[in-house]
Amino acid sequence: MKNSPLTSKIKCVIFNLDELIQSAGVKEVLISLDLPYCVVSIRSKASMEHLLKIAGLLTFFGEDRIFSNSDPLIFFDTARSIGFEPAECAVVDRSDIGLDLARKGDFCVLGMDDGTNRTKLENKGILVFNEFPDLIELIDLFNAEVELEIKRY
């Protein structure tokens, strides 16, 4: 993460579409997530809606929360489109390309990994979680750490 010391809590979550449709426990996380969220992909919006519907997730995303964009600034453009600065958003992804794009921005980057790449990801400043249901706890811990850091300065 570029911000050092930590200065901004996570206020919004940007999910990579593939991460959502390939992971178990997503519905429970979306129901419990107490932050605005959206989904991004390089796929067409129609294709995204179709895949979300098949996965049983379309009802969680209004039309204004589904973003299709092949530009390398996809996360930046999405954050701005929904009224947030990159430093206020977490990007949830697993792909090397997505993680690298998010890292180049000022995003909090959250990557799901089964343990095979954990150290490599953490060395890049990526916060790693094992299973989708762990995501909410990770966000809460991050925000608590930011709160402590703000009080320290």
N, C-alpha and C positions, 0 to 999 in steps of 0.2 A: 504494500500500500504506500502511496506517496505521502499521505498525511502523517507527519511524525512531529510532535506527539499527536495522538488520536484526538481529533477535534469534532467529529460529527458522528452521531448515532445513525444506525441504519433506520431509515424512515420509509423505505420502499424496496421491494424485491423484484428483480428482473430475472425471469426464468428462461432458459433455453428450452425450446419446444421439445427437443429430443430427450432432454433430461426428464421432463414431465411424463412423457408417454412411455418411457422405458423403466420407470422406477416404481417400486411398490410403496404404498403408504402416502401417496401424493394427496389423495382426497382428504384424508385426515389432517394433513398439514395445511392445506388450503382452507379448510373449515376453521382450524385453530389459529391461523396466522392473523395477528392483530395489526397488520400493516397493509397498505395498498400494494398490489402486485400486478404484474403483467407478464406476457409471454412474447418472445421474439424468435424469429427464424429467417433464414434466407429463402424458405419456401414461400409460395404465393399465399395470400391471406385465405383464399378458398381452400387450398390444400391444408393449411394450418387448422382451419375450422373443421374440416373433415376428420383430420387425425385427432383433434381434441374431442370431437363427438364420438368417434370409435372408442377412445380411451375413457369415455364417460366424464370428461372434464370441461366440455364446452360451456356448461351452465355456470362455471366459476369465472368465466371471462366475458365481459361485455365487449362489444365490437370495438370500443375505444381502448381496450386493454390487450389487443392482439396486433402485433407489429411485424410486418414483413419488410425486410430491407436487406439488400446484399452489400451495402456499403460497409467498409471497415469501421465506420463510426456508428454502427447499429446500436450499441448500448448507449452511447452518448446522446444520439438523436432520440432514442426512446425515453431516456430519463428526462430530457428537456420537454418532450411532447406531453409527458404526464405531470409536469410542473416541479421536477426535482433536479437538483444539481447532482452530478455524478458522485460526489463524496457522500451524499445522503442515501445512495443506493447500494444494495448488494446484488451482485450478479451470481446466479447459480448455474454452473456449467460443469461439464466433465471433459469436453473436447479440448485438445491442445490449442486449437485456433481460437476458440471462444475464451478460454482462460487467458491466453496471451493478449487478446484484444481488450479484455476487461482490465488486465493488469496495466496496460498502457494508458488507460484512463485513470481517473481518480476514484475508482470503485473499490468497495470492499469485495473481494473475490472469494466465493465459497465453492469448493470443489468436492464432489462426492467421489470417494475412492474406497476400494475394498481392502486397502492396506498395501497393495503392491507398489504404489507410487507416492505414498504418504510423505515420506521424508523429502523426496524431490519437490513435491508441491509446496510443502511447508517452507522449504529453503527459498522458494520463489515468493514467499509472502502470502500464499494462498491458505485460507482457513479450511481445513479438511474435516469432513464428516463421513461416517460409514454408511448410514442408512437415512433415507429421507425423513423419517420421524425425528431424527437427531437435529434437524435443521432449526427448529424453533428454539431449542435449548442453546444452540450455537449462537444464534442471533441475540438471544437474551444475555448470554455471557459476554458477547462483544459489546453490546450496549452498556452493560454494567462496567466493563473495563474502561470504556470511553468516559463514563460518568466519573469514575475514580481519577482518570487522567485529567479531566477538566478541573476537578476540585484541587488537584495537585498544583496546577498552574494558576 
